[in-house]
Each structure stands twice: as C-alpha cells, then as structure tokens.
Amino acid sequence: MDAACYNTNKVASQESGHKTYRSITKTCAPTESTTSFAVRITSGGNAGNTIRLDDPGNAQAAAAMKSGAFKADKDGDVHISLSGKLLGETLKDVSVQAEPK
C-alpha cells in the first residue's frame, strides 16, 4: 500500500475494528508513483500487522512497481515476499521480491 495514504486512513480502520481494512487496501493501492510503502503481513508470527519499509526497502519496492515486476492480482492486491529485521513498525535491511503466481 501507499504508506502516506495508509497513515491517513488507518485510524478509521482501527476504530471500526479493522472492518474497513479491505477498503483501505483498495484506496491506498500502490502505483508507479508510490515512494513509501506499507505492507500487511499475512503469515507468520506478525500476521495481521501492517509495517512500513525502510528507505532502501521503499527504493526496491518503487523500482519493482515501475518496472512492472510487482503487479496487482484480480482483486487489486500486490503480493510480495519480504525479509528483514522488524524494529517497531518498520522493516529494516529489507529484501523485497514478487511472489510467484
């Protein structure tokens, strides 16, 4: 997701018990001009959390969006694999890859 858009909309999502989360992912879908990314974790110990990428991770994700390596699925979601060190709400030392379809 576009992190700036997500930050603007997350309070409403939290106040409604995250019932509007799906709406936020659509509203804040990343584009080729996105430079700061937020990612919803869907598996592992941090599943359900939304994190931000550090500056190098944002640069990797932005380059992948611009090159077409990251593409939305039929629902408009972009699925990626991440690795790095989670510090607070930010993933540091990020490696970002498109998930195989």
N, C-alpha and C positions, 0 to 999 in steps of 0.2 A: 504494500500500500504506500501511497504518498504520505510520509510521516507528518508533514505540516497539516495536511487535511485530516489525518487521523487524530492528531493532537487537538484540533479544533472540535472534532465530533465525539471524542471518547467519553467526555463527562456525561453526555446524554445517554450513551451506551451503558455506562456503569450505573447510572441512576435507574435505568429500566431493567437492570439485571442482565445486561448484555443481550437482551431480546432484539435489539436493533443492530447487532454486530454485522449480520449479513448485509444489511443496508449500507453500513459504513464501508464494508469492503467493496461494494459496488461504487459508491460515491467517491471513494478515495483510491480507486484502482490506479496503479501506476501507469504512466505514459512515457513516451520517449523523452519528454522534458523533465521528468521527475529526477531530482538530485539527492533527495533524502528519503530513505525507505524505512518503513515499519513492517515487521513480519509477525504473523500469527503462528505460533508453534502448535503443531497438530499431533506430535508424538513425543514420547519420552517423558522424563520427569517434570518438564516445564510445559507440558501440553496445556493449551488454553491461554497461555500468556502471550502478550504482544510485546516485542522487543524492537529496539532501534539498532541499526548497523552503525559501526564506527565510520570515520571518514574514508578509509581505504575500502571498506565493505560497500559503502554507498557508491564509490567510484566504480567498483567491479559491477555492481547491480545496474548502475546507469549505463555503463558500456554494453552490458548484455541486453538491456532494453533497446538501446539504439541500434545494435547490430541485428536484432531480431532473434537472438538466442533464447530470450525469455518471451514466451507468447502465452496469451490468455487461452484457457480452455473454453469449452462451450458455455460454461457458467460465468465466464469472465474472470476466473481466478488464475493467477500465475503461481505455479507450483515449482518450488526450488528446494535444494538441499543446502544446508549451512553447516559449517563447523567453526569453532572459535571458542573464546572464553567469555562466559556471561558475567559481566560486572554490573550489578544493579539491573537496570533495564536496557543496557547496551551490550551488544556482542562485539568483542574486540578480537583482533587477529583473525579476521573473517576470511573464510573461503566460501564462495558462492557458486553454485552450479545449477543448471536447469535439471529438473527431474526428468528421467526418461519417460516417454508417453507409453 
